[in-house]
């Protein structure tokens, strides 16, 4: 499980530093324009990444505004 999280965090860091002109960065930071579903908000994969980064002690979440 930790190996997969490590690969995902490495990919997110790589994409976050690419810049705004790359498609992968746009997919990472944009939100789809749809109606909100009823009920409790589902946890997104971005939230999992932020939690994992906080657990490791890395405070540089500036890329995820």
RAKA-V293589 format. One record per residue. N is the residue number from 0. SS is DSSP state (~ for helix, > for strand, _ for the rest). OMEGA is omega in whole degrees, -180 to 180 (NA if undefined). NEAR is the number of other C-alpha atoms within 10 Angstrom. Layout:
n=N ss=SS omega=OMEGA near=NEAR
n=N ss=SS omega=OMEGA near=NEAR
This chain:
n=0 ss=_ omega=-178 near=5
n=1 ss=~ omega=179 near=8
n=2 ss=~ omega=179 near=8
n=3 ss=~ omega=179 near=9
n=4 ss=~ omega=180 near=14
n=5 ss=~ omega=179 near=14
n=6 ss=~ omega=179 near=11
n=7 ss=~ omega=-179 near=14
n=8 ss=~ omega=179 near=17
n=9 ss=~ omega=179 near=12
n=10 ss=~ omega=-179 near=11
n=11 ss=~ omega=177 near=19
n=12 ss=~ omega=179 near=13
n=13 ss=~ omega=-178 near=13
n=14 ss=~ omega=-178 near=20
n=15 ss=~ omega=-179 near=20
n=16 ss=_ omega=-179 near=10
n=17 ss=_ omega=-177 near=13
n=18 ss=_ omega=-172 near=12
n=19 ss=_ omega=-177 near=12
n=20 ss=_ omega=-177 near=8
n=21 ss=_ omega=-178 near=11
n=22 ss=~ omega=-179 near=11
n=23 ss=~ omega=178 near=15
n=24 ss=~ omega=180 near=17
n=25 ss=~ omega=178 near=14
n=26 ss=~ omega=-178 near=11
n=27 ss=~ omega=-171 near=14
n=28 ss=~ omega=-178 near=14
n=29 ss=_ omega=178 near=8
n=30 ss=_ omega=178 near=8
n=31 ss=_ omega=-179 near=6
n=32 ss=_ omega=179 near=6
n=33 ss=_ omega=176 near=6
n=34 ss=_ omega=179 near=6
n=35 ss=_ omega=178 near=7
n=36 ss=_ omega=177 near=8
n=37 ss=_ omega=177 near=6
n=38 ss=_ omega=-178 near=6
n=39 ss=_ omega=178 near=6
n=40 ss=_ omega=178 near=8
n=41 ss=_ omega=178 near=8
n=42 ss=_ omega=-178 near=8
n=43 ss=_ omega=180 near=8
n=44 ss=~ omega=176 near=10
n=45 ss=~ omega=179 near=13
n=46 ss=~ omega=178 near=12
n=47 ss=~ omega=-180 near=13
n=48 ss=~ omega=179 near=18
n=49 ss=~ omega=179 near=16
n=50 ss=~ omega=179 near=12
n=51 ss=~ omega=179 near=16
n=52 ss=~ omega=178 near=17
n=53 ss=~ omega=179 near=13
n=54 ss=~ omega=-179 near=10
n=55 ss=~ omega=178 near=8
n=56 ss=_ omega=179 near=9
n=57 ss=_ omega=-174 near=10
n=58 ss=_ omega=-176 near=10
n=59 ss=_ omega=-180 near=10
n=60 ss=~ omega=-179 near=13
n=61 ss=~ omega=-178 near=7
n=62 ss=~ omega=-175 near=12
n=63 ss=_ omega=-180 near=13
n=64 ss=_ omega=NA near=5
